[in-house]
């Protein structure tokens, strides 16, 4: 781990995701999801089907990311789904739920908090270990079933944070994101009743981009009202080996953590239990 990496003992993170995107496995069929599930079913007994996520490629610093349409279909018909294999709580999960997501060109590992603002989230190292374990199982599965060679083209690290709105949206936003909270040039406009902010930052060394998205107010099923703050780092690994994938995930995680620290205020850092590691 990088020396001096920011760490928070009580961060507002509610979900983490580690992912690798690869060239589509054009021989993959709907039955392969079930065959793969048989290898991980004891750990992930729940299955859900969702629409696939479009592939995303971070191009050069001078060019925007490229989002490819969903082209890989079953016999020219509907796209193959994204299947979410969900597991129960464990020592790795802390107070949350873990999951593996699979589609024809993407493999993802999730952790989702099950109890708001309770307990620490699992360490990045624990999530990375689990990601690599099941990605290796899938790699072996793809090879044994002649689905094709996995050729990674992007890696991704995403953290989702939910910050409670305490009374006033504008006050909470200014308190959390002082560098983003510009004042009006006149006294005419009142405070806004919704906010949204998007930006991207090139990762040093032409290694991809970090994207941030802030939206509020968002009302949750629990009735709580929050600011939704998402940070994603995405870019191409230097090769297909596990070590090269890990190297990029480590880089992406560093940018997500340092980006979170750099965009939020010292006041909130104290509230979230900021320390150095």
Beta strands, then each sheet from edge to edge (+ up, - down):
strand 1: 6-8
strand 2: 13-22
strand 3: 46-50
strand 4: 55-57
strand 5: 66-68
strand 6: 82-86
strand 7: 96-103
strand 8: 106-113
strand 9: 152-164
strand 10: 195-202
strand 11: 209-219
strand 12: 225-235
strand 13: 274-276
sheet 1: 1+ 13-
sheet 2: 3+ 6- 7+ 8- 2+ 9- 12+ 11- 10+
sheet 3: 4+ 5-
end
